[in-house]
């Protein structure tokens, strides 16, 4: 499923191509690209749920102000998000790329992925997808893109 999400993000969203809204046409294209029907369904459902997270009536916990809160991860979350990944999320909060709401959206979307193994690179792509889909987070998206894709030259100190 994650491969499909990456394909859609790179093909349509990141390249600013006009995204297909017809599920049947998109499903046909993804099938022609070699993806399986059940994985396509899961990926499209994942994207729909990402969009639905912005509905404050359905997800009121996302509208709470939590500027001084500390996130306590569940055992399931800690199994999927290792210490390095949780530290990266905290770092992004500290540099104001993520806020309370987008952090919770990222964790929600990570937990909905159908995978046993989840890497730091996967996390970065999920964060990019979340920030891209949240209105008003263009600056945070751009800042994260710079952090991820900017090549480091020389020593970091």
C-alpha positions in Angstrom: 0.0 0.0 0.0 2.8 2.4 0.9 4.3 2.0 -2.6 1.0 3.1 -4.1 0.9 6.2 -1.8 4.4 7.0 -2.9 3.5 6.6 -6.5 0.5 8.8 -6.3 2.4 11.5 -4.3 5.3 11.6 -6.7 3.2 11.3 -9.9 0.3 13.6 -9.2 0.8 15.7 -6.1 4.5 16.5 -5.9 4.8 17.1 -9.7 1.7 19.4 -9.5 0.0 17.3 -12.2 -3.8 17.5 -12.2 -4.9 14.7 -9.9 -7.6 12.4 -11.1 -10.7 12.5 -9.0 -12.5 9.6 -10.6 -11.7 6.6 -8.5 -12.4 4.2 -11.4 -9.9 6.0 -13.7 -7.3 6.2 -11.0 -7.8 2.5 -10.1 -7.4 1.5 -13.7 -4.2 3.5 -14.0 -2.8 2.0 -10.9 -3.7 -1.4 -12.1 -1.9 -0.8 -15.3 1.1 0.4 -13.3 1.2 -3.0 -11.7 -0.5 -2.5 -8.4 -3.0 -5.0 -7.0 -6.7 -4.1 -6.6 -6.8 -4.7 -2.8 -3.7 -2.6 -2.2 -5.1 0.2 -4.4 -8.3 0.2 -2.4 -6.4 0.4 0.9 -4.3 3.3 -0.4 -7.2 5.3 -1.7 -9.0 4.7 1.6 -5.9 5.9 3.5 -5.9 9.2 1.5 -9.7 9.7 2.0 -9.1 9.3 5.8 -6.3 11.8 5.6 -8.6 14.3 4.1 -11.3 13.4 6.6 -9.0 14.2 9.6 -9.6 17.9 8.8 -13.2 17.5 9.8 -13.2 19.0 13.3 -16.6 17.6 14.2 -15.5 14.0 13.6 -12.0 14.5 15.1 -12.4 17.2 17.8 -9.2 16.2 19.6 -7.3 17.7 16.7 -8.6 21.2 17.5 -7.3 21.3 21.0 -4.5 23.5 21.8 -1.6 21.5 23.1 1.4 23.8 22.8 3.0 22.6 26.1 1.8 19.0 25.9 4.0 16.0 25.9 3.0 13.1 23.6 2.9 9.7 25.3 3.0 7.0 22.7 1.0 3.8 23.0 2.8 0.4 22.8 1.5 -0.1 19.3 2.8 3.3 18.2 6.2 2.6 19.8 6.4 -0.7 18.0 6.0 1.0 14.6 7.7 4.3 15.4 11.2 3.6 16.8 13.0 6.0 19.1 14.7 7.8 16.2 11.3 8.3 14.4 9.7 9.7 17.6 12.7 11.9 18.1 12.4 13.2 14.6 8.7 14.0 15.2 9.7 15.9 18.4 12.4 17.8 16.5 9.9 18.9 13.8 7.6 20.1 16.6 10.4 22.1 18.2 11.3 23.8 14.9 7.6 24.5 14.2 7.2 22.3 11.1 4.6 20.2 13.0 2.1 21.4 15.5 -0.2 19.5 17.8 -2.7 18.8 15.1 -0.4 17.8 12.3 1.6 15.6 14.7 -1.5 13.7 15.6 -2.5 13.5 11.9 0.9 12.0 11.1 0.7 9.5 13.9 -2.8 8.6 12.9 -1.8 8.0 9.2 1.3 6.0 10.2 -0.8 3.7 12.4 -3.2 3.1 9.5 -0.4 1.8 7.2 -0.6 -1.9 6.6 3.0 -2.6 7.4 5.2 -4.3 10.0 8.3 -2.4 9.1 8.4 1.4 8.9 11.6 3.4 8.2 12.6 7.0 8.9 12.3 7.7 5.1 8.8 6.3 5.2 8.0 8.6 8.1 9.3 11.6 6.2 7.1 10.8 3.2 4.0 10.5 5.4 4.8 13.8 7.0 5.1 15.4 3.6 1.8 13.9 2.5 0.1 15.2 5.7 1.5 18.7 5.4 0.7 18.9 1.7 -3.0 18.1 2.5 -3.5 20.5 5.3 -4.5 24.0 4.2 -2.2 26.7 5.5 0.8 24.4 6.0 2.6 25.3 2.8 5.5 26.9 4.6 5.9 23.9 6.9 5.8 21.6 3.9 8.5 23.7 2.1 10.6 23.8 5.3 10.4 20.0 5.6 11.2 19.5 2.0 14.3 21.7 2.5 15.3 19.6 5.5 14.9 16.3 3.7 16.2 17.0 0.3 18.9 19.6 1.0 22.3 17.9 0.7 24.6 18.4 3.6 28.0 19.7 2.6 30.9 19.3 4.9 30.7 18.6 8.6 27.5 19.4 10.5 29.3 21.2 13.3 
